[in-house]
Amino acid sequence: MEHARHVFRVLFVLVVLVSGFTVFRTFLVPASYGFYGPYRYANVAQQAARAPRHGGPESCEKCHPKQYGKRLAGVHKKVSCEVCHGPVAIHAEGGKRIAAMPMEKTFKLCARCHAKLESRPKEFPQVVLEEHVNAKLEGGICLDCHDPHDPTP
């Protein structure tokens, strides 16, 4: 019977831990979580009320038809303008320019997608930057030879 006390103590500690976790979780998890899936259902209405920040490439076409046409004809036709330039809401609102579009003009912009990584598919254009250029990697070194809207040399 002496060993049974140890078993009861362990069971008691487990029951207290599970009960504490259940009570603690009840206070932390919102009531609408899991109602229609693994997310907080009440957040759907909150997010729908927010103004969209991204407009897609079509929102750029009106003011930038030349760059839009080059992008469509080039290898970046499936890449949205906002991947490189950021959300259109920073630049325009209601079809009017409100600020200059931020543009990163360093090799890091291209390297985000084209730096050599073993995890990327072999057919994806990857560049070992140090071998591709015979210069120090700084500034807009990619932009010296490539047009980002149609980067084929």
Residue pairs with C-beta under 8 A, 6 or more apart in sequence:
30 40
30 42
31 42
32 40
32 41
32 42
32 43
33 39
33 40
33 41
35 41
51 89
52 89
53 87
53 88
53 89
53 90
54 80
54 82
54 87
54 88
54 89
55 82
55 87
55 88
55 89
55 92
56 80
56 82
57 68
57 71
57 80
57 81
57 82
59 88
59 92
60 67
60 68
60 81
60 88
61 68
62 95
63 92
63 97
67 81
67 149
68 81
70 147
70 149
70 150
71 77
71 79
71 81
71 149
71 150
73 150
74 149
74 150
74 151
74 152
75 125
75 150
75 151
75 152
76 148
76 149
76 150
76 151
81 88
82 88
84 103
84 104
84 109
84 148
85 91
85 101
85 102
85 103
86 101
86 102
90 99
90 101
90 102
91 97
91 98
91 99
91 100
91 101
92 98
105 139
105 140
105 143
106 138
106 139
106 140
106 141
107 129
107 137
107 138
107 139
107 140
107 141
107 142
109 142
109 148
110 127
110 142
110 146
110 148
110 151
111 127
111 129
114 125
114 126
114 127
115 126
115 127
115 129
116 126
116 127
116 128
116 129
117 126
120 126
129 137
130 137
133 141
135 141
142 148
142 151
145 153
146 152
146 153
